[in-house]
């Protein structure tokens, strides 16, 4: 029996037909296989299962197509959507909100975006929730053609806000023809415009377009694992590269002599600074909005460096800076073990692997997080 009713046509998860224990075994095998291909003498023996394997995702981007279908995209057909197809990976609150949003699209009297000819208004419904019970709905539209259309959309969204129990509703206007689920103009229709999540006792602001770990349950294990590998940071300087909104560094900052975070996303840095206040951190902590490869951090005296690059891996210049600065300890968080293996070919010349652990943040998909502690030889 498939967990997904539309397994053959949905382009979302790809491993739901595999028993979960087998998925974990396969992920370990795939990680170790990628090490072998690069002739690395590394082996991951432990994978921490996700504490929740269904309804674990705290964010879903539902597509609205030119026919007014609302749901997940069809496999291999970027312009078509399986109507009313809800994903079993998503939090149950998301499912409830999805039903309300889909019903609303039928009566809102707003046109639907055609991804081939770039006409129409409604594009995406992005629904996010927290473990603390908050929820956020981002409705992504094309830019209104005039003031009259702007007023019509605003009123339709206000009506939607009344129909849901959502904590905050955002209108995200995408003024380009690019098919992405975010906008360049954000307007708060109801609520505060953000949510607050809590992981292992630490509070985090979640704003409409900033990244946050999509599996809040697994995030607890990820944060714990990174904290354990970072170890005692009293009287030490911690550098958090690709820091996002400070997920790791916020949890460690009270113990350090100094904490520095670098992140490309400007809004994430605004959020990180807000998280400092939210968690009553009074120590020496600074966050900078910059590309990791462009920021000169080598003379900041970092004792411990956390690396959490995007799926594409580290920029060549960023890796060169790490190899040049040679911090004593690196904790590398990778969501793409193939890129990590490629970078380890160079890192192993200067570093020994003291600990390595996989954490399954993405059940029913081939993706997995890998956390590695590297110590300078």
Secondary structure, DSSP 8 states (H G I E B T S, - for coil): --SSTTTTTB-S-S-TTS-HHHHHHHHHHHHHHHHHHTT-------EE--S-SSS-BSEEEEEE-TT--EEEEETTEEEEEEET---TTB-HHHHHHHHHHHHHHHHS---B-BTTTTB-SEEEEEEEE-TTS-EEEEEEEE--SSHHHHHHHHHHHHHHHHHS--SEEEEEEE-SS---S--SEEEEEES-SEEEEEETTEEEEEETTS---SBHHHHHHHHHHHHHHH---TT-EEEEET-TTTHHHHHHGGGSSEEEEEES-HHHHHHHHHHHHHTT--SEEEEEES-TTTS--TTS--SEEEE---TT---HHHHHHHHHH--SEEEEEES-HHHHHHHHHHHTTTEEEEEEEEE--STTSS--EEEEEEEE-
